[in-house]
Amino acid sequence: MCIYPKTTAKLPVNFKNKRILKRLKIDQIEKSNKSEEAFKRLVRTIKYSTIKLMSLIIDWLFPRRCFGCGKGDKYLCNLCEEKLKNGALVRKDQFEGIISIYKYDGLIKKIVEKMKYEFVSDSINELAKLMDKKLKLNYPNIVEYWQKEKFVLMAIPLYKHRKNWRGFNQSEILAEKLADALNLKCKNNILFRNIETINQATIKNRQKRQKNIENVFAINSKEAITKKIILVDDVVTSGATMTAALKILKGSGVEFLWGLSLCGVLK
């Protein structure tokens, strides 16, 4: 019987071993990336589950009623929605177009203020459904074009402190819900706001609004930039915020840009 002596000698680092080690390293990196992505998905799930739970509690304490007539079980009943003024499609700067679903006045303005400043976050789901419905009804050719060219929806970001204070970014939720409804992708981790500014809604002068929003956006270099983007915001008035985002995105290689908002006053 042959007995082989034990040895602690290392394997020779030949070409084959190098390939094996390289493969193992790649596998470890891929596993690490998958674990990180799984953790991010878990965090998103917990976040939206928490928001949903809070919404249910609020619904129980304060039953849902139409902001217009005070009746029904929706934030905007069909009769009041029909009374809203339609927004418009406008051409501005280097955008292919900016679509506002409703005109920013009256009841829709009241709803936006309730959503943002009284934290009625569960109204966003209803508003996203209405945006989807109106887009397909009023702009079917544009929707078909977006789908054919695989445009990606991207929300105008809030500064991190403001988002943490409010608990949500209404534009992000609108973008995500619309992406699902329109069968498009949504990427809200490419563009971010790196400077805290005065709230645009408090500035009435157009030049001051443009100055306030200059150089506040930046690109996350870790994320692959897409070439065709639909920027989503809740309100577009002067268009200064959209234009500031456009400049940084165009400078990073984006070729085609659309703007989309719940409501606006652009002409």
Residue, then its C-alpha position, 0 to 999 in steps of 0.5 A: m500500500c502506498i502512503y502519500p506524505k502530507t504536504t503544506a506546499k502551495l500550488p504553483v501559480n501557473f496560467k491555469n491557476k491564475r485563471i481559476l483565481k480570476r474567475l473566483k474573484i469575479d464570482q465574489i464580486e458578482k455575488s457581492n453586487k447581487s447582495e447589494e441589489a437585494f438589500k436595496r430592493l428590501v429597503r425600497t420594499i420596507k419604505y413603501s410598505t411603511i408609507k402604505l401602512m401610514s396611508l391606511i392609518i390616515d384613511w381610518l382616522f381621516p376618511r378619504r374624500c374628494f378635495g373638490c366636493g368633499k364626497g366619494d371615496k377618492y381624492l379627486c372624483n370623476l365629476c371634479e376631475e372633468k372640470l379641471k383645465n387641460g394642460a398643454l404640450v410646449r416646445k422649450d429649449q432643447f426638449e423635444g417637448i414638455i407635457s403638462i397634464y393639467k393647468y396649474d390653478g384652482l383645484i389641482k393646485k390645492i391638491v398638489e399643496k395638500m400632497k406636498y405640504e400636508f403629506v397626503s402621499d397616498s393621493i399620488n397613486e390616484l394622480a399617477k393613474l389620471m396622468d396615465k389615462k390622460l396621456k394615452l387619451n390625448y397623446p397616444n402617438i407620443v406614448e407609442y413613440w416613447q415605448k418604441e424608442k425605449f425612453v426611461l422615466m427619471a424624476i426631478p430629485l429633491y435635496k436629501h434633507r428636504k426629502n427626509w423631512r417630507g418622507f417622500n419625493q412625489s415626483e419619484i413616486l409619479a415616475e415609478k407608477l407611470a413607468d409601470a403603467l406605460n411599460l417603460k423603465c424608471k431610473n431615479n438614481i442617476l440624477f441627484r441634487n447636490i445643493e440645497t436651495i430656496n423653494q422655487a415656489t416662493i420665488k416669483n421673479r423668473q430671473k431669480r428662479q433661474k439663478n436659484i436653480e443653477n448648478v444644483f444637479a449632478i450625475n451619479s457617475k456609478e450609474a450608466i447614463t441612458k440616451k433617452i429620458i423623460l424628466v418627471d416633475d409634479v409642477v412646471t411653471s417657469g421651466a427653470t428646474m427642468t432646464a437646469a436638469l436638462k443641461i447636466l443631462k445633455g452634458s453627460g451624453v443624453e441625446f433626447l429629452w422630454g419633460l412631463s408634469l402633473c400640472g404646469v403653466l408653461k406657454 
